Amino acid sequence: MAVHSSASLTSSVGQTKRKEIYKYEAQWTVYSMNWSVRPDKRFRLALGSFIEEYNNKVQIVALDEESSEFCAVSTFDHPYPTTKIMWIPDSKGHFPDLLATSGDYLRVWRAGDNETRLECLLNNNKNSDFCAPLTSFDWNEVDPNLLGTSSIDTTCTIWGLETGQVLGRVNLVSGHVKTQLIAHDKEVYDIAFSRAGGGRDMFASVGADGSVRMFDLRHLEHSTIIYEDPQHHPLLRLAWNKQDPNYLATFAMDACEVIILDVRVPCTPVARLNNHRACVNGIAWAPHSSCHICTAADDHQALIWDIQQMPRAIEDPILAYTAECEINQIQWASTQPDWIAICYNNSLEILRV
């Protein structure tokens, strides 16, 4: 497992340097994964299993900084694999210690010291036995009472969350549908809130029709198509730049390249990151820099790119890490910008960059 870099990751001879990589092995294939945001839970992550049956697991793990080992804090059952898992984006610790998962429904959980409890299950089709699985969701950073889900039924739903004190149970959590809209012509595969315009009302989605569409909660009667894949290949994921809300990244199914878009120049990518030798599975922008993004793929590689010379072509990544297997998930820690987490097979690794 070599770490290759043009900006060297190794220290000069004679310096003792803290370990660069910590690894955790779960008892099942890890698919979804997310860093905790709370300042008092530095190296805490949630992992979701990928088992092709009804019974799946979510596990909360934390790094013991004394022993340098990960340990499982809590493990709980989840119906079907989680398509996404996310901690509440609450860097100040004002809200209850919540995490959410998507699968058949959106569920909000509360993390306790040694057990995790289901707080609420959010179901948008109460009248039907049919459930349209959720492909992804996003939690609004500016207003953590807002979540958005994407579904294979072509819709996105914006949920309002209430956290209040009721009947002696502290911070009972409940939720309601604020709005549901038909977002695409086919399945919607991802949704992400933008930081533009105050960070509360704008979001984008991608889907099987090959388009990136942008919405404003204040004007839902129309949407803006930012990009359409020339071959109409499905677009699987999208991610907004954390520092500059004009930029977002996406990639198509089975594609080896990641496309960077500028919302001010619709329909034409401003950059293509195409060093991967197999299909891309994940993208993560740096939390602290507008010009760095990490991509991960089936070629076992996690690549960090510096895109500041756009619109000139970006030839090569500035840093590459080769894992033991296909990397299916990548997350950059928002409160600790020098740490990136990846998942492959049954392993979680966190890498210092």
C-alpha positions as CSV (number, residue, x, y, z in Angstrom):
1,M,0.0,0.0,0.0
2,A,2.1,2.9,-1.2
3,V,1.2,6.5,-1.0
4,H,2.5,8.2,-4.1
5,S,2.7,11.9,-4.2
6,S,4.4,14.8,-6.0
7,A,3.7,16.8,-2.8
8,S,5.6,14.4,-0.6
9,L,3.6,12.7,2.2
10,T,6.7,11.3,3.8
11,S,8.6,13.3,6.4
12,S,12.3,14.0,6.1
13,V,14.6,11.4,7.6
14,G,14.8,11.3,11.4
15,Q,11.5,12.9,12.1
16,T,9.0,10.8,13.9
17,K,5.7,11.1,12.0
18,R,2.3,10.0,13.2
19,K,0.8,7.0,11.4
20,E,-0.8,8.0,8.1
21,I,-3.3,5.2,7.7
22,Y,-5.7,3.6,10.1
23,K,-7.7,0.5,9.0
24,Y,-10.9,-1.1,10.3
25,E,-12.3,-4.4,9.1
26,A,-16.0,-5.0,9.4
27,Q,-17.7,-8.4,9.2
28,W,-19.5,-7.6,6.0
29,T,-18.9,-5.6,2.8
30,V,-19.0,-1.9,3.6
31,Y,-20.9,0.3,1.2
32,S,-22.1,3.6,2.8
33,M,-19.9,5.6,5.1
34,N,-19.8,9.1,6.6
35,W,-17.6,11.1,9.0
36,S,-19.2,12.5,12.2
37,V,-19.2,16.3,12.2
38,R,-19.4,17.0,16.0
39,P,-16.2,18.6,17.4
40,D,-16.2,16.3,20.4
41,K,-16.3,13.1,18.2
42,R,-13.2,13.6,16.1
43,F,-12.5,10.2,14.6
44,R,-16.1,8.7,14.6
45,L,-17.6,7.3,11.4
46,A,-20.8,5.4,10.5
47,L,-20.7,2.4,8.2
48,G,-23.5,0.6,6.3
49,S,-23.3,-3.0,5.2
50,F,-24.0,-4.3,1.7
51,I,-25.6,-7.7,2.1
52,E,-27.9,-8.8,-0.7
53,E,-30.8,-9.6,1.6
54,Y,-33.3,-7.9,3.9
55,N,-31.2,-7.9,7.1
56,N,-28.3,-5.4,7.0
57,K,-26.3,-3.5,9.6
58,V,-25.1,0.0,10.5
59,Q,-22.1,0.3,12.7
60,I,-20.6,3.3,14.4
61,V,-16.9,3.1,14.8
62,A,-14.4,5.4,16.6
63,L,-10.6,5.6,16.6
64,D,-9.0,5.2,20.0
65,E,-6.2,7.7,19.6
66,E,-4.2,6.2,22.4
67,S,-4.2,2.7,21.0
68,S,-4.4,3.8,17.3
69,E,-7.2,1.1,16.8
70,F,-10.7,1.5,15.6
71,C,-13.4,0.0,17.8
72,A,-17.1,-0.5,17.2
73,V,-19.2,1.8,19.4
74,S,-22.6,0.6,18.4
75,T,-24.1,-1.8,15.8
76,F,-27.8,-1.9,14.8
77,D,-30.0,-3.7,12.3
78,H,-31.2,-1.9,9.1
79,P,-33.7,-3.2,6.6
80,Y,-31.9,-3.5,3.2
81,P,-28.5,-2.0,2.5
82,T,-28.2,1.8,3.3
83,T,-27.9,3.7,0.0
84,K,-26.4,6.6,2.0
85,I,-25.6,7.4,5.6
86,M,-25.0,10.9,7.0
87,W,-24.5,12.5,10.3
88,I,-26.3,15.7,11.1
89,P,-24.2,18.6,9.8
90,D,-24.0,20.2,13.2
91,S,-20.4,21.3,13.8
92,K,-21.4,23.3,16.9
93,G,-23.2,20.5,18.8
94,H,-26.5,22.4,19.1
95,F,-28.7,19.6,17.9
96,P,-29.2,16.0,19.2
97,D,-26.5,13.6,18.1
98,L,-28.4,12.3,15.0
99,L,-27.6,10.3,11.9
100,A,-29.8,9.5,9.0
101,T,-29.9,6.5,6.5
102,S,-31.7,6.0,3.2
103,G,-32.9,2.7,1.8
104,D,-36.5,1.7,1.6
105,Y,-37.3,4.8,3.6
106,L,-35.5,7.7,5.2
107,R,-34.7,7.0,8.9
108,V,-33.3,9.3,11.5
109,W,-31.4,7.7,14.4
110,R,-30.0,9.0,17.7
111,A,-26.5,7.9,18.7
112,G,-26.3,7.2,22.4
113,D,-23.1,6.2,24.3
114,N,-23.6,2.5,23.7
115,E,-26.8,2.1,21.7
116,T,-28.4,3.8,18.7
117,R,-32.2,4.3,18.7
118,L,-34.5,4.9,15.8
119,E,-36.1,8.4,16.2
120,C,-38.3,8.5,13.2
121,L,-39.1,6.8,9.9
122,L,-40.1,9.2,7.1
123,N,-42.4,7.7,4.6
124,N,-43.9,9.7,1.7
125,N,-46.4,7.3,0.4
126,K,-48.6,6.5,3.3
127,N,-51.6,5.4,1.1
128,S,-49.7,2.7,-0.7
129,D,-48.2,-0.7,0.1
130,F,-45.7,0.1,-2.6
131,C,-42.5,1.7,-1.5
132,A,-40.2,3.5,-4.0
133,P,-36.6,3.0,-2.8
134,L,-34.5,6.0,-2.0
135,T,-31.2,6.2,-3.9
136,S,-29.7,9.0,-1.9
137,F,-30.4,12.0,0.3
138,D,-28.7,15.2,1.6
139,W,-28.8,17.1,4.9
140,N,-28.9,20.9,4.6
141,E,-25.8,22.4,6.3
142,V,-27.3,25.9,6.8
143,D,-30.6,24.5,8.2
144,P,-30.2,21.0,9.7
145,N,-34.0,20.8,9.9
146,L,-34.1,20.3,6.1
147,L,-33.3,17.0,4.3
148,G,-33.8,16.1,0.7
149,T,-34.3,12.6,-0.7
150,S,-34.1,11.2,-4.2
151,S,-36.0,8.2,-5.4
152,I,-36.3,5.7,-8.3
153,D,-39.9,7.0,-8.8
154,T,-38.5,10.2,-10.5
155,T,-39.1,12.4,-7.5
156,C,-37.2,14.4,-4.9
157,T,-38.8,15.1,-1.6
158,I,-37.8,17.9,0.8
159,W,-38.4,17.0,4.5
160,G,-38.8,19.2,7.5
161,L,-37.5,17.9,10.7
162,E,-38.7,18.9,14.2
163,T,-36.5,18.3,17.3
164,G,-38.5,19.3,20.4
165,Q,-38.9,18.2,24.0
166,V,-42.1,16.1,24.4
167,L,-43.5,14.1,27.3
168,G,-40.2,13.7,29.2
169,R,-38.4,12.2,26.2
170,V,-35.6,14.7,25.4
171,N,-35.6,16.0,21.8
172,L,-38.2,13.7,20.3
173,V,-37.6,13.9,16.5
174,S,-40.4,13.9,13.9
175,G,-40.6,15.0,10.3
176,H,-43.0,16.0,7.6
177,V,-43.0,16.5,3.8
178,K,-42.4,20.1,2.9
179,T,-42.6,19.5,-0.8
180,Q,-42.3,16.7,-3.4
181,L,-41.5,17.3,-7.0
182,I,-41.0,15.3,-10.2
183,A,-37.3,16.1,-10.8
184,H,-36.4,13.9,-13.8
185,D,-37.9,11.9,-16.6
186,K,-36.4,8.7,-15.1
187,E,-35.0,7.5,-11.8
188,V,-33.2,10.1,-9.6
189,Y,-29.9,8.9,-8.3
190,D,-28.5,11.7,-6.2
191,I,-29.5,15.0,-4.6
192,A,-27.3,17.8,-3.1
193,F,-28.0,21.2,-1.5
194,S,-26.0,24.1,-2.9
195,R,-24.4,26.8,-0.7
196,A,-25.5,29.4,-3.2
197,G,-28.0,32.1,-2.3
198,G,-27.9,31.6,1.4
199,G,-27.4,27.8,1.3
200,R,-31.0,26.9,2.2
201,D,-33.1,26.9,-0.9
202,M,-31.0,25.6,-3.9
203,F,-30.4,22.0,-4.7
204,A,-29.4,19.9,-7.7
205,S,-30.1,16.3,-8.7
206,V,-28.8,13.8,-11.2
207,G,-30.5,10.7,-12.7
208,A,-31.0,8.0,-15.2
209,D,-32.0,10.5,-17.9
210,G,-28.4,11.8,-17.9
211,S,-29.1,15.3,-16.8
212,V,-28.0,17.6,-13.9
213,R,-30.9,19.8,-12.8
214,M,-31.0,22.7,-10.4
215,F,-34.0,23.7,-8.3
216,D,-34.9,26.6,-6.0
217,L,-37.4,25.8,-3.2
218,R,-38.8,29.3,-3.6
219,H,-39.6,28.8,-7.3
220,L,-40.3,25.1,-7.8
221,E,-42.4,25.7,-10.9
222,H,-39.3,25.5,-13.1
223,S,-35.8,23.9,-13.0
224,T,-32.6,24.6,-14.8
225,I,-30.8,21.9,-16.7
226,I,-27.1,22.5,-16.0
227,Y,-25.7,19.6,-18.0
228,E,-26.8,16.6,-20.2
229,D,-24.7,13.6,-20.9
230,P,-24.1,13.6,-24.7
231,Q,-24.9,9.9,-24.9
232,H,-27.7,10.2,-22.3
233,H,-25.8,7.8,-20.0
234,P,-27.2,7.8,-16.4
235,L,-25.4,10.2,-14.0
236,L,-24.9,8.5,-10.7
237,R,-23.6,11.1,-8.2
238,L,-23.1,14.8,-7.8
239,A,-21.1,16.9,-5.3
240,W,-21.0,20.7,-4.9
241,N,-17.7,22.4,-4.3
242,K,-17.6,23.3,-0.6
243,Q,-16.1,26.7,-1.0
244,D,-17.2,28.0,-4.4
245,P,-20.9,27.2,-5.1
246,N,-20.5,27.8,-8.8
247,Y,-18.8,24.4,-9.2
248,L,-20.1,20.9,-9.0
249,A,-18.8,17.5,-10.0
250,T,-20.6,14.5,-11.5
251,F,-19.9,11.2,-13.3
252,A,-21.8,8.8,-15.5
253,M,-22.4,5.1,-15.0
254,D,-19.4,3.0,-16.0
255,A,-17.4,6.1,-16.8
256,C,-13.7,6.5,-16.0
257,E,-13.9,10.3,-15.8
258,V,-15.3,12.9,-13.5
259,I,-16.8,16.0,-15.0
260,I,-16.5,19.4,-13.4
261,L,-19.3,21.9,-14.2
262,D,-19.7,25.6,-13.7
263,V,-23.3,26.7,-13.3
264,R,-22.5,30.0,-15.0
265,V,-21.6,28.1,-18.1
266,P,-24.3,25.4,-18.5
267,C,-23.9,22.3,-20.6
268,T,-20.2,22.5,-21.1
269,P,-17.8,20.9,-18.6
270,V,-15.0,23.2,-17.5
271,A,-12.8,20.2,-16.7
272,R,-12.6,16.4,-17.1
273,L,-10.6,14.4,-14.7
274,N,-9.8,11.2,-16.6
275,N,-6.8,9.4,-15.1
276,H,-8.8,6.5,-13.7
277,R,-8.4,3.2,-15.5
278,A,-11.8,1.8,-14.4
279,C,-15.2,3.1,-13.5
280,V,-15.5,5.9,-10.9
281,N,-17.5,5.2,-7.8
282,G,-17.1,8.3,-5.6
283,I,-16.2,12.0,-5.5
284,A,-15.5,14.3,-2.5
285,W,-14.5,17.9,-2.6
286,A,-12.0,19.3,0.0
287,P,-13.9,21.0,2.8
288,H,-11.3,23.8,3.2
289,S,-10.2,24.5,-0.4
290,S,-12.1,25.4,-3.6
291,C,-9.6,23.8,-5.9
292,H,-9.1,20.2,-4.5
293,I,-11.3,17.2,-5.2
294,C,-10.8,13.5,-4.5
295,T,-12.0,10.7,-6.8
296,A,-12.2,7.0,-6.2
297,A,-12.7,4.1,-8.6
298,D,-12.6,0.4,-9.4
299,D,-8.9,0.7,-10.4
300,H,-8.2,0.6,-6.6
301,Q,-7.1,4.3,-6.7
302,A,-8.0,7.4,-4.7
303,L,-6.8,10.5,-6.6
304,I,-6.5,14.0,-5.3
305,W,-6.7,16.7,-8.0
306,D,-5.8,20.4,-8.0
307,I,-8.2,22.1,-10.5
308,Q,-7.1,25.7,-10.0
309,Q,-5.8,26.0,-13.6
310,M,-9.3,25.5,-15.1
311,P,-10.3,26.0,-17.8
312,R,-6.9,24.7,-18.9
313,A,-6.8,20.9,-19.0
314,I,-6.1,19.1,-15.7
315,E,-3.6,16.5,-16.8
316,D,-2.7,14.6,-13.6
317,P,-3.7,14.3,-10.0
318,I,-1.3,15.7,-7.4
319,L,-1.6,12.7,-5.1
320,A,-2.5,9.0,-5.6
321,Y,-3.3,6.3,-3.1
322,T,-3.6,2.6,-4.2
323,A,-5.9,0.4,-2.0
324,E,-6.0,-3.4,-2.0
325,C,-9.3,-3.5,-3.9
326,E,-11.9,-1.5,-5.8
327,I,-12.8,1.6,-3.8
328,N,-16.5,1.9,-3.6
329,Q,-16.8,4.9,-1.2
330,I,-14.9,8.1,-0.4
331,Q,-15.5,10.8,2.1
332,W,-13.4,13.9,3.1
333,A,-13.7,14.8,6.8
334,S,-15.4,18.2,7.0
335,T,-14.0,19.1,10.4
336,Q,-10.6,17.5,9.8
337,P,-9.5,18.5,6.3
338,D,-6.3,16.4,6.4
339,W,-8.2,13.1,6.6
340,I,-10.0,11.2,3.9
341,A,-11.8,7.9,4.4
342,I,-12.3,5.2,1.8
343,C,-14.1,1.8,1.8
344,Y,-13.3,-1.3,-0.2
345,N,-14.6,-4.9,0.4
346,N,-15.1,-5.1,4.2
347,S,-12.5,-2.5,5.0
348,L,-12.5,1.2,6.1
349,E,-9.3,3.1,5.8
350,I,-8.7,6.7,6.9
351,L,-5.7,8.4,5.2
352,R,-3.9,11.5,6.3
353,V,-3.4,13.8,3.3
